[in-house]
Amino acid sequence: MNIERIQLKGQLAEAKSNFKHLDTEAAGLIILIRSLLNPFEENTLKLEVEKAAVAFNRLQEVFSELQTLDTKIKKLEEYFD
């Protein structure tokens, strides 16, 4: 097994690990946003819109990173097929 192949396998493992971490973070952010924007709250002034906006911005960043990692993972897996 050559050194380049071993390096690519390491990159693939790291990308998959990062993907799982970010996927978990995204799930948590979705739950947080839903709780901050409770549709059953009668007083809309009690909604924490600013916190939800910050969480949503982070969710957009995470989503973008997930898309990039997904593309990278697919390319690396194609190399090994």
C-alpha positions in Angstrom: 0.0 0.0 0.0 1.5 3.3 -1.0 1.8 6.4 1.2 -0.6 8.5 -0.9 -3.3 5.9 -0.5 -2.8 5.8 3.3 -3.0 9.6 3.4 -6.3 9.6 1.4 -7.8 7.0 3.7 -6.8 9.2 6.7 -8.5 12.2 5.0 -11.6 10.1 4.3 -11.8 9.0 8.0 -11.3 12.6 9.2 -13.9 14.0 6.8 -16.4 11.3 7.9 -15.7 12.2 11.6 -16.1 15.9 10.9 -19.3 15.2 9.0 -20.8 13.3 12.0 -19.8 16.0 14.4 -21.3 18.8 12.3 -24.5 16.7 11.6 -24.9 16.3 15.4 -24.4 20.1 15.9 -27.0 20.8 13.1 -29.5 18.6 14.8 -28.9 20.4 18.1 -29.3 23.8 16.5 -32.6 22.8 14.9 -33.9 21.7 18.3 -32.7 25.0 19.8 -34.3 27.1 17.1 -37.6 25.3 17.5 -37.6 25.9 21.2 -36.7 29.6 20.9 -39.5 30.1 18.3 -42.2 28.2 20.2 -45.3 28.5 18.1 -47.5 27.9 21.1 -46.2 31.0 22.9 -49.1 33.4 23.2 -47.0 36.5 23.8 -44.8 37.0 20.7 -42.6 39.4 22.6 -41.4 36.5 24.8 -39.9 34.8 21.7 -36.1 34.9 21.7 -35.8 36.0 18.0 -32.3 37.3 18.3 -30.9 34.1 19.8 -32.8 32.1 17.2 -31.2 34.3 14.5 -27.7 33.6 15.8 -28.5 29.9 16.0 -29.9 30.0 12.4 -26.8 31.8 11.1 -24.6 29.1 12.7 -26.9 26.4 11.2 -26.4 27.9 7.7 -22.6 27.8 8.2 -22.8 24.2 9.4 -25.0 23.3 6.4 -22.5 24.8 4.0 -19.7 22.8 5.7 -21.7 19.6 5.5 -22.3 20.1 1.8 -18.5 20.6 1.2 -17.6 17.6 3.3 -20.3 15.4 1.6 -18.7 16.3 -1.8 -15.2 15.5 -0.5 -16.3 12.2 1.0 -18.0 11.1 -2.2 -14.9 12.0 -4.3 -12.6 10.1 -1.8 -14.9 7.1 -1.8 -15.0 7.0 -5.6 -11.2 6.8 -5.5 -11.3 3.7 -3.4 -14.1 2.0 -5.4 
